[in-house]
Amino acid sequence: MPTAAAHGDACTRNLLVTDARHGFTLIDFGFWGEAPIGFDLGQLLLGEIQMGERSARTLARLEDACLPAYVLGLQAEGNQVTAAQVRRSHALLMTIFHGLPAIPFEHQAAAPTETLRRLFHERAAAARFIFSLLDSS
């Protein structure tokens, strides 16, 4: 896949809303570099779900809003990628970096609480959504 500049940690916490005219400001450039197109979309869509702060039910709506905007941003910068290329790259990267490691192994020794059950449920729902992207790309 083609590559482009990537924030590397494009979660919502690193996108500060400035005002209605300017939109937002990026912060925390510790992972800035070059990556396959669509790389930043995964963290942007999934960061709050992985932290247990947003429901995986929002993924389809977020995907529908963010993917076209991301493509328009790439094209505004002179990149000639198509929406289909970005969608395929995004689906593959989400599978590798977020779908396969969705099981929260970091909690394997924890007692099974309701909060932990919800986290597992949301991560499983996110993984189902991610794997469905492969079918549609």
Secondary structure by P-SEA (a helix, b strand, c coil): cccccccccccccccccccccccccccccccccccccccaaaaaaccccccccccccaaaaaaaccaaaaaaaaaaacccccaaaaaaaaaaaaaacccccccccccccccccaaaaaaaaaaaaaaaaaaaaaaac
